[in-house]
Amino acid sequence: MLISVCMATYNGEEHLREQVDSIMGQRLPDFPEAKMELVVSDDESKDDTINILESYQDRRIKIYSHHSRRSHRYYKTLYAVTENFANALSKASGDYIFLSDQDDIWHPKKLNEQLKVLTQKGGVCATAFARIDANRKVINRIGYRRESFWKPRKTSHLYGFSCGFAREELKYILQMPSVPQHDWFIQLIALKRDKMMYINQVLAAHRVKSSSSAYTALREPLWVKLYTRIKLISIVLWRCMTR
């Protein structure tokens, strides 16, 4: 079994090593034969991100370059993240694939617990997590509840770094559409096919930065929100019918 962890990076030097260490230090007691690769797509970082990754001198860490050329009035930052993750996913060879941010921290058994679900049921599996500040102080804890494809709750939208999925999902996910919420797209694809599962055990810590441009990019007019939602749902329905 090969596990691919797909990470999108951009100027992530501050907390990158802590996250990479938590990924490469994963314990897999229930899957002793499993191998791992860390597939990194970097969006032309200007800081020490690449040097940090190369300093590991680990063949399991595979680095690919990505350049985002798309411009958008409201979603420039979020579109770039989607494209960067799509590039990483296109390079992944694993039987099971997990998404990773560049500044979070994973519990040592995160992958093991999710694989116990995925190897039995396939689909997508997300885990609960803690939100932490820059000093690793816990702000709160986020869990998921089962929801309907047609009546999703805003508070239950998927956070990409908390999820993993069987390789079979890639035929629905790729090519990734031009949408600002790549993780919500993955969740909707799974919900429509009744393939979305959750583990309400805190197995990751998500670092929150109040000044993140990704959050300020969400302040868009109502018509943009409606257009994006209609586009997302239309693509999901089409792919579930045709693939």
C-alpha positions as CSV (number, residue, x, y, z in Angstrom):
1,M,0.0,0.0,0.0
2,L,1.3,3.5,-0.9
3,I,0.1,6.6,0.9
4,S,0.4,10.0,-0.8
5,V,0.2,13.1,1.3
6,C,-0.3,16.1,-1.0
7,M,0.9,19.5,0.3
8,A,0.4,22.9,-1.3
9,T,3.1,25.4,-0.3
10,Y,3.7,29.1,-0.7
11,N,6.1,31.1,1.5
12,G,5.5,28.6,4.3
13,E,8.9,28.6,6.0
14,E,7.7,29.7,9.5
15,H,5.9,26.4,10.4
16,L,6.7,24.1,7.6
17,R,9.3,21.9,9.3
18,E,6.9,21.3,12.2
19,Q,4.2,20.0,9.8
20,V,6.6,17.9,7.7
21,D,8.0,16.3,10.9
22,S,4.4,15.4,12.0
23,I,3.7,13.9,8.6
24,M,6.9,11.9,8.2
25,G,6.6,10.7,11.8
26,Q,3.2,9.1,11.3
27,R,2.8,5.8,13.1
28,L,0.9,3.1,11.2
29,P,0.6,0.1,13.6
30,D,-2.3,-1.4,11.7
31,F,-0.6,-1.0,8.3
32,P,3.0,-2.0,8.9
33,E,3.7,-2.7,5.1
34,A,2.4,0.8,4.1
35,K,4.9,3.1,2.3
36,M,4.5,6.9,2.2
37,E,5.3,9.8,-0.2
38,L,5.0,13.5,0.5
39,V,4.0,15.2,-2.8
40,V,4.6,19.0,-2.5
41,S,3.4,21.5,-5.1
42,D,5.1,24.9,-4.5
43,D,3.6,28.1,-6.0
44,E,7.0,29.8,-6.5
45,S,7.8,30.5,-2.9
46,K,10.1,33.5,-2.3
47,D,11.2,32.4,1.2
48,D,13.2,29.3,2.4
49,T,10.4,26.8,1.8
50,I,12.2,24.8,-0.9
51,N,15.5,24.8,1.0
52,I,13.7,23.4,4.1
53,L,12.1,20.6,2.1
54,E,15.3,19.7,0.4
55,S,17.2,19.7,3.7
56,Y,15.5,16.5,4.7
57,Q,17.3,14.6,1.8
58,D,14.5,12.2,1.9
59,R,13.5,10.5,-1.4
60,R,9.9,10.2,-0.1
61,I,9.6,14.0,-0.4
62,K,8.8,14.9,-4.0
63,I,8.8,18.6,-4.9
64,Y,7.0,20.0,-7.9
65,S,6.8,23.6,-9.1
66,H,3.5,25.3,-9.9
67,H,2.7,28.8,-11.2
68,S,-0.7,30.2,-10.9
69,R,-1.6,32.5,-13.8
70,R,-5.3,32.9,-13.0
71,S,-6.5,36.3,-11.9
72,H,-9.8,37.0,-10.3
73,R,-11.3,40.1,-8.6
74,Y,-12.6,38.2,-5.5
75,Y,-10.9,34.8,-5.4
76,K,-7.4,35.3,-6.6
77,T,-5.8,33.8,-3.5
78,L,-8.3,30.9,-3.1
79,Y,-8.1,30.0,-6.8
80,A,-4.3,29.8,-6.5
81,V,-4.7,27.3,-3.6
82,T,-7.1,25.1,-5.6
83,E,-4.8,25.0,-8.6
84,N,-1.8,24.3,-6.4
85,F,-3.5,21.3,-4.7
86,A,-4.8,20.1,-8.1
87,N,-1.2,20.0,-9.3
88,A,-0.1,18.0,-6.3
89,L,-3.0,15.5,-6.7
90,S,-2.1,15.0,-10.3
91,K,1.4,13.8,-9.2
92,A,0.2,11.5,-6.5
93,S,0.7,7.7,-7.0
94,G,-0.8,6.5,-3.7
95,D,-3.7,4.1,-3.1
96,Y,-4.9,6.5,-0.5
97,I,-4.4,10.2,-0.7
98,F,-4.4,12.9,2.1
99,L,-4.3,16.7,1.8
100,S,-2.0,18.8,4.0
101,D,-1.6,22.5,4.6
102,Q,1.9,23.8,5.2
103,D,1.5,25.1,8.8
104,D,-0.6,22.5,10.7
105,I,0.3,19.7,13.0
106,W,-0.9,16.1,12.7
107,H,-1.4,13.6,15.6
108,P,1.0,10.7,15.1
109,K,-1.9,8.2,14.4
110,K,-4.0,10.5,12.2
111,L,-3.3,8.5,9.0
112,N,-3.6,5.1,10.8
113,E,-7.1,6.0,12.1
114,Q,-8.4,7.3,8.8
115,L,-7.0,4.3,6.9
116,K,-8.9,2.0,9.1
117,V,-12.0,3.6,7.7
118,L,-10.9,4.1,4.1
119,T,-9.6,0.6,3.6
120,Q,-13.0,-0.8,4.6
121,K,-15.3,1.7,3.0
122,G,-13.4,3.7,0.4
123,G,-14.7,7.3,-0.2
124,V,-13.6,10.3,1.8
125,C,-12.8,10.4,5.5
126,A,-12.3,13.5,7.6
127,T,-11.2,13.8,11.2
128,A,-12.1,16.4,13.9
129,F,-9.3,18.9,14.7
130,A,-8.3,21.7,17.1
131,R,-7.9,25.3,16.0
132,I,-4.7,26.8,17.5
133,D,-3.0,30.2,17.4
134,A,0.5,31.0,16.4
135,N,1.7,29.9,19.9
136,R,-0.1,26.5,19.7
137,K,-2.7,27.6,22.2
138,V,-6.0,25.8,21.5
139,I,-8.8,28.2,20.5
140,N,-11.5,25.6,20.0
141,R,-12.2,22.1,18.7
142,I,-14.1,21.4,15.4
143,G,-16.0,18.2,14.8
144,Y,-18.2,17.1,11.9
145,R,-21.8,15.9,11.7
146,R,-23.3,13.9,8.9
147,E,-25.2,16.1,6.5
148,S,-27.3,16.1,3.4
149,F,-26.0,17.0,-0.1
150,W,-29.0,19.2,-0.6
151,K,-29.0,20.8,2.8
152,P,-25.3,21.3,3.8
153,R,-24.6,23.2,7.0
154,K,-22.0,26.0,6.7
155,T,-20.5,24.9,10.0
156,S,-19.8,21.4,8.5
157,H,-18.0,22.4,5.4
158,L,-14.9,20.2,5.0
159,Y,-11.4,21.4,5.8
160,G,-9.1,19.8,3.3
161,F,-6.2,19.2,5.6
162,S,-8.5,17.0,7.8
163,C,-9.5,14.6,5.0
164,G,-8.1,11.6,3.1
165,F,-9.7,9.5,0.3
166,A,-9.3,6.4,-1.7
167,R,-7.7,6.7,-5.1
168,E,-11.0,5.9,-6.8
169,E,-12.2,9.5,-5.8
170,L,-9.6,11.1,-8.2
171,K,-11.8,10.2,-11.2
172,Y,-14.4,12.5,-9.8
173,I,-12.1,15.2,-8.4
174,L,-9.7,15.6,-11.4
175,Q,-9.5,17.7,-13.4
176,M,-10.2,20.1,-10.5
177,P,-12.7,22.7,-11.6
178,S,-11.9,26.4,-11.3
179,V,-13.6,27.0,-7.9
180,P,-12.3,28.7,-4.8
181,Q,-13.3,25.9,-2.4
182,H,-11.4,22.7,-3.5
183,D,-12.2,21.0,-0.1
184,W,-15.9,21.7,-0.3
185,F,-15.9,20.4,-3.9
186,I,-14.4,17.1,-2.6
187,Q,-17.0,16.9,0.2
188,L,-19.9,17.5,-2.2
189,I,-18.7,14.8,-4.6
190,A,-18.6,12.3,-1.7
191,L,-21.9,13.4,-0.1
192,K,-23.7,13.0,-3.4
193,R,-22.5,9.4,-3.6
194,D,-22.9,8.7,0.1
195,K,-19.2,8.3,0.5
196,M,-18.5,10.9,3.1
197,M,-17.4,9.6,6.5
198,Y,-16.2,11.3,9.7
199,I,-14.0,10.5,12.7
200,N,-14.9,12.8,15.6
201,Q,-11.6,12.3,17.3
202,V,-9.2,15.3,17.3
203,L,-6.3,14.1,15.2
204,A,-4.8,17.4,13.9
205,A,-4.2,21.0,14.9
206,H,-5.0,23.7,12.4
207,R,-3.1,27.0,12.8
208,V,-5.3,30.0,12.5
209,K,-3.9,33.3,11.2
210,S,-6.3,36.2,11.5
211,S,-4.6,38.2,8.8
212,S,-4.7,35.5,6.2
213,S,-5.6,36.9,2.8
214,A,-7.5,33.7,2.1
215,Y,-10.1,34.8,4.6
216,T,-10.3,38.5,3.4
217,A,-10.9,37.1,-0.1
218,L,-14.2,35.7,1.1
219,R,-15.8,39.1,1.4
220,E,-17.5,39.0,-2.0
221,P,-20.9,40.2,-3.2
222,L,-24.0,38.0,-2.8
223,W,-24.2,37.3,-6.6
224,V,-20.7,35.9,-6.6
225,K,-21.6,33.6,-3.7
226,L,-24.7,32.4,-5.6
227,Y,-22.8,31.9,-8.9
228,T,-20.1,29.9,-7.2
229,R,-22.5,27.7,-5.4
230,I,-24.5,27.0,-8.5
231,K,-21.3,26.3,-10.5
232,L,-20.1,23.9,-7.8
233,I,-23.3,21.9,-7.5
234,S,-23.7,21.7,-11.3
235,I,-20.2,20.3,-11.8
236,V,-20.7,17.8,-8.9
237,L,-24.0,16.5,-10.4
238,W,-22.6,16.2,-13.9
239,R,-19.5,14.3,-12.7
240,C,-21.5,11.9,-10.5
241,M,-23.7,11.1,-13.5
242,T,-21.0,10.7,-16.1
243,R,-18.0,9.1,-14.3
